[in-house]
């Protein structure tokens, strides 16, 4: 899997109805990292892209709520 383009990252975030800060918090990355991905300054690593898609998939969200918040 390749890194998504900045336009795709932004479109996916908007489709998930998240702010940049919410998206960054969801992936536990810095707000600045998310901004850089959306601005095309740095490519989003494919692993983070996959995780974002999983966490924002409406079909997966009920399962995530059922499993609960992972311990840190």
N, C-alpha and C positions, 0 to 999 in steps of 0.2 A: 504494500500500500504506500502510495506517495503522499507527501504533505499536501494539504489542500491549499488553494490559492487564498489570498487575503479576502477576496470578494466572497468566496464560499464560506470562510470562517464567519464573516460578518453576517451573511445571509442565514446561516444555521443558528447563530445566536439570536437574531431577530425572530426567526421562526419559533425558537424556544421561548420567546418573550422574556429574555433576560437582558439586564444591563451588562456592560463590560465587567463591572465589579462583581456582579452575581456569577457571571460565567467563570471569572478567575477564581472566585471562592469555591465554586463547584469542583474545579479541578485542583484546588489547593496550589495555585500558582500566583505569582504576583500580578497585580493590576497592570503594571508596566509590561510584563511579559505578554499579557493578553492584548494590550494595545499594539505592541510591536507585531504580533501575528496579524492583527486586523489591518495594520498599515503597510504590511508587506516588508517590514524591516527585517524580520526573521521568519523563517518558515516554521509553521506549527509542526512539532514532531508527530509522526504518524500514530504513535501510541496515545498521545493526548487527544488526537482527533478521534480515534476509535473510542476512547473513554468518554469523550464529550457526547458522541452519538449514542452510546449506550445509556448514559445518565439522563439524556434529554428525550429518549424514546418513550412516548406515552404508553406503549405496551409494556415497557420494562419498569416504569415508575411505580406501579402498585407492588411489584415484587420487592423493589428496593425499600419501600416503606414497611413492608411486612418483615423483611430481614432486619430492619432497624439500622441505625447509624453505626458504622464500624468504629470499634474502639481505637484510640490512638495511643 
